Amino acid sequence: MGRLKNEKNKKNEKNNEMSSLSRKFALAPMMDWTDRHCRFFHRLLTRRALLYTEMLTTGAVLHGERARLLRFDPAEHPLALQLGGCDPQALATCARIGAEMGFDEINLNAGCPSDRVREGRFGACLMAEPELVGDCVAAMKAAVAIPVTVKCRIGIDNQDPEPALEHFAQSVERAGADALIVHARKAWLEGLSPRENREVPPLDYDRVYRLKRAHPRLPVILNGGVASIEGAITHLAHVDGVMMGRAAYQEPWRLLAVDPLLFGETARFRSPKQAAAALMPYVEREVARGTRLHAITRHLHGLFDAVPGARAFRRHLAGAAGMSHAGAEYLAAGLALVADRDLDSDRELAHIAA
């Protein structure tokens, strides 16, 4: 009886966590960037942002080193697992694995334009197969109790974004998707590189706004070109949530404004330097387990903006790339080079929001 009661309590706790999951602000999944070290660091900067893993293919989850690929620290919650694939049953199995591992959401990638995903018939090319995406969502929804979401573009190649995105949204909404995250650009699978696809196609925020008006019951999250918290606030007048990508990674100091400005809560730390110092115990644990310091500190290069000593800090961190035995003391020495600028004021919050 006691064991059953404990299991029920754990289930209730998980349900409470799910009900409190907010999509108002999220950090985008980015290949080679949003690994577990990056996510742990970002969580020090904001309690409330929804974090995403890098995309993992169904093949990697089913046949790869699952314990390594799906590893995360409990501090990273709320955390979504992004999957790449096009087979409904394989995705359902991977979603079940993700739920059992403790992820808070499963997200299907239908927006990545790289050559590798096209060859595997997933990512942005799925924009041409909305019914298949609907089947994938339905299979995952049947397999797990946690939310299932989809990330897409407004269209691909010569598609007209008006009917293409509408058809796609209808399909995933019918299938029961809990949210649709829309990168407000087309993806050109022919003629543009993945990097160019993040910058060259023009942003069309109005198309995403219209999608939300047409689907009032479907949570719509806007992604693409969001460069500031102030910009996120502007978009939130039209959509249910905003996802920030490169700006959050390249200028992580911006994330200190997320909790106070978007959620009305006190930031975890009053300055970027304090947040970096709080990373020290994690660095010590990871280095003791064999992780190279550079694997962690590479995510901190953009932490300081116009702060005295920022350039010296970056140069110091760059040195860790060639060191196999550097530890937390090396990061501490780098932090000693930079000033501690307190951001706990309306003026400073306005600066990091803009």
C-alpha positions in Angstrom: 0.0 0.0 0.0 2.8 2.4 0.9 4.6 1.8 -2.4 1.4 2.5 -4.4 0.8 5.7 -2.4 4.3 6.9 -3.1 3.9 6.2 -6.8 0.6 8.1 -6.8 2.2 11.0 -5.0 5.0 11.1 -7.6 2.5 11.0 -10.4 0.6 13.9 -8.8 3.8 15.9 -8.5 4.6 15.3 -12.1 1.1 16.4 -13.2 1.5 19.6 -11.1 4.8 20.3 -12.9 3.2 19.8 -16.3 0.3 22.1 -15.4 2.8 24.8 -14.4 4.9 24.5 -17.6 4.8 27.8 -19.4 5.5 28.4 -23.1 5.5 32.1 -22.7 9.2 32.2 -23.2 11.4 29.4 -24.5 15.0 28.9 -25.6 15.3 27.3 -29.0 16.8 23.9 -29.7 20.1 24.6 -31.6 22.4 21.9 -32.9 25.9 21.9 -31.4 24.8 24.6 -29.0 22.0 23.7 -26.6 23.7 20.6 -25.0 23.3 19.8 -21.4 26.1 22.1 -20.2 24.5 25.0 -22.1 21.1 24.2 -20.6 22.4 24.0 -17.1 24.0 27.4 -17.5 20.9 29.0 -19.0 18.8 27.7 -16.1 21.0 29.7 -13.8 20.0 32.8 -15.7 16.2 32.1 -15.8 14.0 29.8 -13.7 11.0 30.1 -16.0 12.2 29.7 -19.6 11.3 26.4 -21.2 14.5 24.7 -22.4 14.9 22.4 -25.4 17.5 19.7 -26.2 19.3 19.6 -29.4 17.4 17.6 -32.0 17.9 13.9 -31.6 16.9 11.5 -34.4 14.7 8.5 -33.7 17.6 6.3 -34.9 20.0 7.8 -32.4 17.5 7.4 -29.5 16.6 3.8 -30.5 20.1 2.5 -31.4 22.6 5.0 -29.9 24.1 5.6 -26.5 20.8 6.5 -25.0 22.0 7.2 -21.5 24.5 9.7 -22.8 22.3 11.3 -25.4 19.3 11.8 -23.1 21.3 12.7 -20.0 20.3 15.9 -18.3 20.5 17.5 -14.8 17.3 17.7 -12.8 17.9 21.4 -12.5 17.2 21.8 -16.2 13.4 21.4 -15.8 11.2 22.4 -17.4 12.9 20.7 -20.4 11.6 19.5 -23.7 13.1 16.7 -25.9 13.2 17.5 -29.6 13.0 14.5 -31.9 13.7 14.2 -35.6 12.0 11.5 -37.6 9.0 10.7 -39.8 7.9 7.2 -38.8 4.9 7.4 -36.4 5.7 4.3 -34.5 9.4 5.0 -34.1 8.5 8.5 -32.9 6.0 7.1 -30.5 8.6 4.7 -29.0 11.1 7.5 -28.7 8.5 9.8 -27.1 7.7 7.0 -24.5 11.4 6.7 -23.8 11.7 10.5 -23.4 8.7 10.6 -21.0 10.2 7.7 -18.9 13.5 9.6 -18.7 11.7 12.5 -17.2 11.4 15.1 -20.0 8.5 17.5 -19.7 7.5 17.8 -23.4 8.2 16.0 -26.6 8.8 18.2 -29.7 8.8 17.1 -33.3 11.2 19.0 -35.6 9.6 20.0 -38.9 11.7 23.1 -39.5 15.4 22.2 -39.8 16.6 22.7 -43.4 20.0 20.9 -43.3 21.0 18.4 -45.9 21.2 15.6 -43.4 17.6 15.9 -42.3 16.4 16.1 -45.9 18.1 12.8 -46.6 16.4 11.3 -43.6 12.9 12.7 -44.6 12.5 14.8 -41.5 12.9 18.4 -40.5 11.6 21.1 -42.8 10.8 18.7 -45.7 7.9 17.5 -43.5 6.1 20.8 -44.3 5.2 19.1 -47.6 3.6 16.2 -45.8 1.2 17.7 -43.2 -0.9 14.5 -43.0 2.1 12.5 -42.1 3.1 15.0 -39.4 -0.5 14.7 -38.1 -0.1 10.9 -38.0 3.2 11.3 -36.1 1.7 13.6 -33.6 -1.3 11.3 -33.0 1.0 8.3 -32.4 3.1 10.2 -29.9 0.0 11.6 -28.1 -1.3 8.1 -27.8 2.1 6.9 -26.3 2.7 9.6 -23.6 0.8 11.7 -21.1 3.2 14.7 -21.4 2.6 17.4 -24.0 3.6 16.8 -27.7 4.4 19.9 -29.8 5.7 20.6 -33.3 8.2 23.2 -34.6 7.9 24.2 -38.2 8.6 27.0 -40.7 5.9 29.1 -42.5 6.6 27.1 -45.6 9.3 25.6 -47.8 10.6 26.4 -51.3 7.8 27.6 -53.6 5.0 26.9 -51.2 2.6 29.9 -50.6 2.9 30.3 -46.8 -0.8 31.3 -46.6 -2.4 28.0 -47.5 0.7 25.8 -46.7 1.0 26.9 -43.1 -2.8 26.8 -42.6 -3.0 23.2 -43.9 -0.1 22.2 -41.7 -1.6 23.8 -38.6 -5.0 22.1 -39.2 -3.3 18.7 -39.5 -1.4 19.0 -36.2 -4.3 20.6 -34.4 -6.6 17.7 -35.4 -4.0 15.3 -34.2 -4.0 16.8 -30.8 -0.7 18.8 -30.8 -0.3 20.8 -27.6 1.4 23.7 -29.3 2.8 24.8 -32.7 6.1 26.7 -32.7 6.6 28.6 -35.9 9.9 30.0 -37.2 8.6 33.0 -39.1 10.7 32.3 -42.2 10.4 30.0 -45.2 13.0 27.3 -45.6 14.6 27.0 -49.0 15.7 23.4 -49.3 17.2 24.1 -52.7 19.7 26.9 -53.1 20.4 28.0 -49.5 22.7 26.6 -46.8 21.3 25.9 -43.3 23.1 29.1 -42.1 21.6 31.1 -45.0 18.2 29.7 -44.1 18.5 31.3 -40.7 19.1 34.7 -42.2 18.3 35.2 -45.8 14.5 34.4 -46.1 12.6 37.4 -44.9 10.8 37.2 -41.6 7.0 37.3 -41.8 5.7 37.8 -38.3 2.3 38.9 -39.5 1.8 35.4 -41.0 2.3 33.9 -37.6 -0.1 36.4 -36.0 -2.8 35.5 -38.6 -2.3 31.9 -37.8 -2.9 32.5 -34.1 -6.1 34.5 -34.9 -7.3 31.6 -37.1 -6.6 29.0 -34.4 -7.5 30.5 -31.1 -7.4 27.2 -29.2 -4.0 26.1 -30.5 -1.1 27.6 -28.6 1.1 29.3 -31.2 4.7 30.2 -30.3 6.7 32.6 -32.5 10.4 31.9 -33.3 12.9 33.6 -35.6 14.8 36.9 -35.3 13.8 37.6 -31.7 16.8 39.6 -30.5 15.7 41.1 -27.2 13.3 40.6 -24.3 11.6 43.9 -25.4 10.9 42.3 -28.8 9.5 39.2 -27.1 7.1 41.4 -25.1 5.9 43.0 -28.4 5.2 39.6 -30.0 3.3 38.4 -26.9 0.5 40.8 -27.8 -0.2 38.6 -30.8 0.9 35.0 -29.9 0.9 32.7 -26.9 4.7 32.5 -26.5 8.1 33.5 -27.9 11.1 31.4 -28.6 14.5 33.0 -28.6 17.5 31.3 -30.3 20.8 32.8 -31.3 20.5 36.0 -29.3 20.0 34.0 -26.1 23.1 31.9 -26.9 25.4 34.6 -28.2 24.3 37.2 -25.5 23.2 35.1 -22.6 23.2 38.1 -20.2 19.8 39.0 -21.8 18.2 36.0 -20.0 18.6 37.7 -16.6 15.7 39.9 -17.6 13.3 37.0 -18.5 12.0 36.3 -15.0 11.5 39.9 -13.8 10.1 41.3 -17.0 8.0 38.4 -18.4 7.0 36.6 -15.2 7.2 39.3 -12.5 9.7 37.3 -10.5 13.0 38.2 -9.1 16.0 37.2 -11.2 18.1 34.4 -9.7 21.2 36.5 -9.7 21.8 40.2 -9.8 24.7 40.1 -12.4 26.2 37.9 -15.1 29.3 37.5 -12.9 27.3 36.1 -10.0 25.5 33.7 -12.3 28.9 32.4 -13.7 30.2 32.0 -10.2 27.2 29.9 -9.3 28.2 27.6 -12.1 31.4 26.6 -10.2 30.1 23.6 -8.3 28.7 22.2 -11.5 32.1 22.7 -13.2 33.8 20.9 -10.4 31.4 17.9 -10.6 31.7 17.6 -14.3 35.5 17.9 -14.5 35.7 15.3 -11.8 33.7 13.0 -14.1 36.0 13.5 -17.0 34.3 16.4 -18.8 36.7 18.9 -20.3 36.4 22.4 -19.0 36.0 23.9 -22.5 32.9 21.8 -23.1 31.2 23.9 -20.4 32.9 27.3 -20.7 32.5 27.6 -24.5 28.9 28.6 -23.7 29.9 31.6 -21.6 31.8 33.6 -24.2 29.0 36.1 -24.8 28.1 36.5 -21.1 29.5 40.0 -20.6 28.4 43.0 -22.7 30.3 46.3 -22.4 31.6 45.2 -19.0 35.3 46.1 -18.2 37.4 43.0 -18.6 35.0 41.2 -21.0 37.6 40.8 -23.7 40.2 39.5 -21.3 37.6 37.1 -20.0 36.9 35.8 -23.5 40.6 35.4 -24.3 41.1 33.5 -21.0 38.3 31.1 -21.7 39.6 30.5 -25.3 42.7 29.1 -23.7 40.8 26.3 -22.1 40.2 24.8 -25.5 43.7 23.4 -25.6 43.8 22.2 -22.0 42.9 18.7 -21.0 43.2 19.1 -17.2 41.9 22.7 -16.6 39.3 22.9 -13.8 37.1 25.2 -11.9 40.1 27.3 -10.8 40.7 28.3 -14.4 37.1 29.7 -14.7 37.6 31.4 -11.4 40.7 33.1 -12.7 38.8 34.3 -15.7 36.0 35.7 -13.7 38.6 37.7 -11.6 39.4 39.6 -14.8 35.9 41.0 -15.3 33.9 43.6 -13.3 30.7 42.7 -11.5 28.0 44.9 -12.9 24.8 44.9 -10.9 21.7 44.6 -13.1 19.2 44.9 -10.3 17.8 48.2 -11.3 15.0 49.4 -13.6 17.6 51.1 -15.8 19.8 48.1 -16.2 16.8 45.8 -16.8 15.6 48.1 -19.5 19.1 47.9 -21.0 19.2 44.1 -21.1 15.6 43.9 -22.4 16.3 46.2 -25.4 
